[in-house]
């Protein structure tokens, strides 16, 4: 897997991802402490609003940014967005009002909503071979999981010798470091797409996404991921601290179990995906998640909650979580031309976070109103609905090449190469506006 780091451009981009993730992790810890300083017992409401603002920015800004990502130099865009994020982080220690936090977070997360899909769409152009790209996806998944472990630990060490405001400076260093690493390499930029109206450009990524069966299936699987993941991310603190009465360190180890499961899958997947198509691997990961949720609900009903039981469930959920998310980049890569990839990656970014925007409050409300077992069962039901929808939306016979004809093109059009009926990998574009065998 590490052999792909021999590619200088990818190595710099991967290091940029790591330092930016570490900076983001430090900011997450610092934001909680800043919210408590500003709002006291109302800190939970402030943080809840911050996370909502984050999701709204992701859902609303990403498609707009993706629509124009191919119109500017990709390296300049990524560096500028990193510097905007660094500027926001630099301003956070100086805020004195809650509304200022909200404004800065919206600006920071809007920059992230533009940065992340553009960055993700760059990797397939840097590593065009699918085998290399698959290993890059697994490395990226490992980076996210390690950040969940390393950032809180690093923050705890820093807080032992300095105030939480210094963590924001660490965030600034992370984003500036990312910008320096990006600017140190030349990035491939796809040819600009055809001139289009603003509305057409803004909706193009989502239209390609929703017109492609495998991506409609991916969206349904994103719902399953959000349902299972929200149970872990929202309710673990209640299960560990409230129901089990364990310490804060026990909560950290519980979240480590989730990350360890995800890392285990990320390590296994490159070899697995060399032998198996994406579809069965992703569906198997979804089944593992829903099975773990239901098994935990049954075990809690029969035996009560125990920590080993919870650790085992989160380990399994983390494994399934990564098995669904890691291959998703491969689906996006093969479902769009190079010039449309930023818009399609932005559509995935926005639509997947819309699933989280639904499941985050649902998970918290179910836990608060009805308790752990009903929450597990209902969220398993939501995940199950996602899996069933994906089975319908993403047919098993999804072949790379589709035989089709074109009545929408003249007989001498270069695309036809003299053949009325032809076969190739079908991608939604101007010549193929829908998924069909006849145009």
C-alpha positions in Angstrom: 0.0 0.0 0.0 2.8 2.4 0.9 4.5 2.0 -2.5 2.2 4.7 -4.0 4.0 7.2 -1.8 6.9 6.9 -4.2 4.8 9.2 -6.4 6.0 12.7 -5.4 2.8 14.5 -6.2 0.6 12.1 -4.3 3.1 12.0 -1.4 2.8 15.7 -1.0 -1.0 15.7 -1.3 -1.2 12.8 1.3 1.0 14.7 3.7 -1.1 17.8 3.1 -4.2 15.8 4.1 -2.5 14.6 7.2 -1.4 18.0 8.6 -4.8 19.5 7.7 -6.6 16.7 9.5 -4.4 17.1 12.6 -5.1 20.9 12.6 -8.9 20.2 12.2 -8.8 17.7 15.1 -7.1 20.3 17.4 -9.8 22.9 16.4 -12.5 20.4 17.4 -11.2 20.1 20.9 -10.5 23.9 21.2 -14.0 24.7 20.0 -15.6 22.7 22.8 -13.6 24.6 25.4 -14.2 28.0 23.7 -18.0 27.3 23.7 -17.9 26.5 27.4 -16.0 29.8 28.1 -18.6 31.8 26.1 -21.8 30.0 27.0 -21.2 28.0 30.2 -23.9 25.4 30.6 -25.3 26.4 27.2 -22.1 25.1 25.5 -23.9 22.0 24.2 -26.4 24.2 22.4 -23.6 26.2 20.9 -21.7 23.1 19.7 -25.0 21.7 18.3 -25.5 24.8 16.3 -21.8 24.7 15.2 -22.2 21.2 13.9 -25.5 22.1 12.2 -23.8 25.1 10.5 -21.0 22.8 9.4 -23.5 20.4 7.7 -25.5 23.2 6.1 -22.3 24.6 4.6 -21.3 21.2 3.3 -24.7 20.5 1.8 -25.2 24.0 0.3 -21.7 25.2 -0.7 -20.2 22.0 -2.1 -22.3 21.8 -5.3 -21.8 25.5 -6.1 -18.0 25.2 -5.5 -17.8 22.0 -7.6 -19.6 23.7 -10.5 -16.7 26.2 -10.9 -13.7 24.1 -9.7 -12.6 23.4 -13.3 -12.7 27.1 -14.3 -9.7 28.1 -12.1 -6.2 26.7 -11.6 -6.7 23.7 -9.2 -3.5 24.3 -7.2 -4.2 28.0 -6.7 -7.8 27.2 -5.6 -6.7 24.6 -3.0 -4.0 26.9 -1.6 -6.4 29.9 -1.4 -9.0 27.8 0.4 -6.3 26.5 2.9 -5.3 30.1 3.6 -9.0 31.1 4.2 -9.3 28.2 6.7 -6.1 29.3 8.4 -7.3 32.9 8.6 -10.6 31.7 10.3 -8.7 29.6 12.8 -6.4 32.5 13.6 -9.4 34.7 14.4 -11.2 32.2 16.6 -9.1 32.9 19.8 -10.1 36.6 19.6 -13.9 36.2 19.5 -16.0 37.5 22.4 -19.5 36.7 21.2 -21.2 33.4 20.2 -22.4 34.9 16.9 -18.8 35.5 15.9 -18.0 31.8 16.4 -21.0 31.0 14.1 -19.8 33.4 11.4 -16.2 32.1 11.4 -17.2 28.5 11.5 -19.6 29.0 8.5 -16.7 30.6 6.6 -14.2 28.0 7.6 -16.6 25.1 6.8 -17.6 26.7 3.5 -14.0 26.7 2.5 -13.7 23.1 3.5 -16.8 22.3 1.5 -15.0 23.7 -1.6 -11.6 22.3 -0.7 -12.4 18.6 0.1 -14.2 17.6 -3.1 -11.7 19.4 -5.3 -8.9 17.7 -3.4 -10.6 14.3 -3.7 -11.2 14.8 -7.4 -7.5 15.6 -8.0 -6.3 12.2 -6.7 -7.7 10.1 -9.7 -5.9 12.4 -12.1 -2.6 12.0 -10.1 -3.0 8.2 -9.9 -5.0 7.2 -13.0 -4.4 3.4 -12.5 -7.3 1.9 -10.5 -5.0 -0.3 -8.4 -2.9 2.7 -7.3 -6.1 4.8 -6.7 -7.6 2.0 -4.6 -4.6 2.0 -2.3 -4.7 5.8 -2.1 -8.4 5.5 -0.9 -7.3 3.1 1.8 -4.5 5.3 2.9 -6.9 8.3 3.1 -9.3 6.2 5.2 -6.4 5.3 7.5 -5.5 9.0 7.8 -9.0 9.9 8.9 -9.1 7.1 11.5 -5.6 7.9 12.9 -6.6 11.5 13.2 -9.5 10.5 15.5 -6.9 8.9 17.7 -3.9 11.2 17.4 -5.5 14.6 17.5 -7.3 14.2 21.0 -4.0 12.7 22.4 -1.9 15.6 21.0 -4.5 18.1 22.2 -4.4 16.6 25.7 -0.6 16.9 25.8 -0.6 20.5 24.7 -3.3 21.5 27.1 -1.1 20.2 30.0 1.3 23.1 29.3 -0.7 25.8 27.5 -4.2 27.3 27.1 -6.7 25.9 24.6 -6.3 29.1 22.5 -2.9 27.6 21.5 -4.7 24.7 19.9 -6.1 27.1 17.3 -2.6 28.1 16.4 -1.9 24.4 15.8 -4.9 24.5 13.4 -3.4 27.5 11.6 -0.1 25.6 11.3 -1.9 22.6 9.9 -3.7 24.6 7.2 -0.7 26.6 6.3 1.4 23.4 6.1 -1.2 21.9 3.8 -1.1 25.0 1.5 2.8 24.8 1.4 2.7 21.1 0.5 0.1 21.7 -2.3 2.0 24.6 -3.7 5.2 22.6 -3.8 3.9 20.3 -6.7 2.3 20.8 -10.1 -1.3 19.4 -10.1 -3.0 18.1 -13.3 -6.0 20.2 -14.2 -8.7 18.7 -16.4 -9.7 20.5 -19.6 -12.5 23.0 -18.8 -16.0 21.8 -19.5 -18.2 23.4 -22.1 -19.5 26.9 -21.3 -22.8 26.5 -19.4 -25.2 28.7 -17.5 -24.8 29.1 -13.7 -27.8 26.9 -12.9 -26.7 24.2 -15.3 -23.2 24.2 -13.8 -24.4 24.2 -10.2 -26.7 21.3 -10.7 -24.6 19.3 -13.2 -22.8 17.2 -10.6 -26.0 16.2 -8.8 -27.7 15.5 -12.1 -24.9 13.2 -13.2 -24.9 11.6 -9.8 -28.6 10.9 -9.7 -28.7 9.7 -13.3 -26.1 7.0 -12.6 -27.5 3.8 -11.1 -24.3 2.9 -9.1 -24.2 6.4 -7.6 -27.9 6.3 -6.7 -27.1 3.0 -4.9 -24.1 4.7 -3.2 -26.4 7.5 -1.9 -28.7 4.8 -0.3 -25.6 3.2 1.2 -24.6 6.6 2.5 -27.8 6.7 4.4 -27.0 3.3 6.0 -23.5 4.6 7.0 -25.0 7.8 8.5 -27.6 5.8 10.5 -25.0 3.5 12.0 -22.3 6.1 12.3 -24.6 8.6 14.1 -25.4 6.0 16.7 -21.7 5.7 17.4 -20.8 9.4 17.3 -23.8 10.9 19.0 -24.7 8.3 21.6 -21.4 6.6 22.7 -20.9 9.2 25.4 -24.3 8.4 26.9 -23.7 4.6 26.7 -20.2 4.8 28.3 -20.5 7.6 30.8 -24.3 7.5 31.6 -25.3 3.8 31.4 -22.0 2.1 32.2 -20.7 4.9 34.5 -17.2 4.6 33.1 -14.5 7.3 32.9 -13.6 9.7 30.1 -10.6 7.4 29.2 -13.1 4.5 28.7 -15.0 6.7 26.2 -11.7 7.3 24.4 -11.0 3.5 24.2 -14.6 2.9 23.0 -14.1 5.3 20.1 -10.7 3.7 19.5 -12.6 0.4 19.0 -14.7 2.1 16.2 -11.5 3.5 14.6 -9.7 0.2 14.9 -12.4 -1.6 13.0 -12.3 1.0 10.3 -8.5 0.8 10.1 -8.6 -3.0 9.9 -11.0 -2.8 6.9 -8.9 -0.1 5.2 -5.8 -2.4 5.4 -7.7 -5.4 4.0 -9.6 -3.7 1.3 -6.9 -3.1 -1.4 -6.2 -6.8 -1.8 -9.9 -7.6 -1.5 -10.9 -5.1 -4.1 -8.3 -6.6 -6.5 -10.3 -9.8 -6.5 -13.9 -8.6 -5.9 -16.1 -5.9 -7.5 -17.1 -2.9 -5.3 -20.8 -3.8 -5.1 -20.6 -7.0 -3.0 -17.9 -5.6 -0.8 -19.9 -2.5 0.0 -23.1 -4.4 0.6 -21.3 -6.8 2.9 -20.0 -3.8 4.9 -23.5 -2.5 5.2 -24.8 -5.8 6.4 -22.1 -5.9 9.0 -23.1 -2.5 10.3 -26.8 -3.3 10.6 -26.1 -6.8 12.1 -23.9 -5.1 14.8 -26.6 -2.6 15.7 -29.3 -5.3 16.0 -27.0 -7.7 17.9 -26.2 -5.0 20.4 -29.9 -4.2 20.8 -30.7 -7.9 21.4 -27.8 -8.4 23.8 -28.8 -5.3 25.8 -32.4 -6.5 26.0 -31.4 -9.9 27.3 -28.3 -9.3 29.3 -28.0 -5.5 29.9 -25.1 -3.4 28.5 -21.5 -4.4 29.2 -18.4 -2.6 28.0 -16.9 -5.7 26.2 -20.2 -6.0 24.3 -20.1 -2.4 23.3 -16.5 -2.6 22.2 -17.2 -5.6 20.0 -20.2 -3.9 18.4 -18.3 -0.7 17.6 -15.4 -2.7 16.2 -17.8 -4.4 13.8 -19.6 -1.1 12.9 -16.2 0.5 12.2 -15.2 -2.3 9.9 -18.5 -2.1 7.9 -18.3 1.7 7.9 -14.9 1.6 6.2 -15.9 -1.2 3.8 -18.7 1.0 2.4 -16.9 4.4 2.3 -13.4 3.4 1.1 -14.5 2.0 -2.3 -16.9 4.9 -2.9 -14.2 7.0 -4.6 -13.7 4.3 -7.2 -17.4 4.5 -8.1 -17.2 8.3 -8.5 -14.0 8.1 -10.5 -15.5 5.7 -13.1 -18.9 7.6 -13.3 -17.6 11.0 -14.6 -15.2 12.4 -17.1 -12.2 14.2 -15.7 -13.7 17.7 -16.3 -16.9 16.7 -14.4 -15.2 14.9 -11.5 -15.0 18.0 -9.2 -18.7 18.5 -9.6 -19.5 14.8 -9.0 -17.3 14.5 -6.0 -19.0 17.7 -4.7 -22.4 16.1 -5.2 -21.3 13.1 -3.2 -19.9 15.4 -0.5 -23.2 17.3 -0.3 -25.6 14.4 -0.5 -23.8 12.2 1.9 -23.7 15.0 4.5 -27.4 15.5 3.9 -27.8 12.0 5.2 -25.8 12.8 8.3 -27.9 16.0 8.7 -30.9 13.8 8.9 -29.4 11.0 11.1 -27.5 13.2 13.7 -30.6 14.7 15.3 -32.7 11.6 14.8 -30.1 9.5 16.7 -30.0 12.0 19.6 -33.8 12.4 19.8 -34.3 8.6 19.8 -31.7 8.1 22.6 -33.1 10.9 24.7 -36.8 10.1 24.2 -36.9 6.3 24.1 -33.5 4.9 25.3 -30.7 2.9 23.8 -32.5 -0.2 22.6 -35.2 1.6 20.6 -32.6 3.9 19.2 -30.5 0.9 18.0 -33.5 -0.8 16.4 -34.8 2.3 14.6 -31.4 3.3 13.3 -30.9 -0.3 12.2 -34.2 0.0 10.4 -33.1 3.2 8.7 -29.8 1.5 7.6 -31.8 -1.5 6.4 -34.0 0.8 4.3 -30.8 2.2 2.8 -29.6 -1.2 1.9 -32.9 -2.3 0.4 -33.0 0.9 -1.6 -29.5 0.4 -2.8 -30.2 -3.2 -4.0 -33.0 -1.8 -6.1 -31.2 1.3 -7.4 -27.9 -0.4 -8.1 -28.6 -3.6 -10.1 -26.3 -6.5 -9.8 -25.7 -6.5 -13.5 -24.0 -3.1 -13.5 -21.4 -3.8 -16.2 -18.6 -1.3 -17.1 -19.6 -1.3 -20.8 -23.2 -0.7 -22.1 -24.2 -1.4 -25.7 -26.3 1.5 -27.0 -27.3 3.5 -30.1 -27.5 7.2 -30.8 -30.3 8.8 -32.7 -29.2 12.1 -31.1 -26.0 12.2 -33.2 -25.5 12.5 -36.9 -24.2 9.2 -38.6 -20.8 10.8 -39.3 -20.3 12.0 -35.7 -16.7 11.1 -34.5 -18.1 9.5 -31.4 -19.9 6.8 -33.4 -16.7 5.8 -35.4 -18.9 4.6 -38.2 -21.0 2.3 -36.0 -24.7 3.0 -35.3 -24.7 0.5 -32.3 -21.6 0.6 -30.2 -20.4 -0.3 -26.7 -18.2 1.5 -24.2 -18.1 2.5 -20.5 -21.2 4.6 -20.1 -20.8 7.9 -18.4 -23.5 10.6 -18.2 -22.5 13.6 -20.4 -23.9 15.7 -23.2 -24.0 12.8 -25.6 -25.4 10.4 -23.0 -27.8 12.5 -21.0 -29.5 9.5 -19.2 -28.7 5.9 -18.4 -30.2 4.1 -21.4 -29.4 1.9 -24.4 -30.9 4.3 -26.9 -30.2 8.0 -27.2 
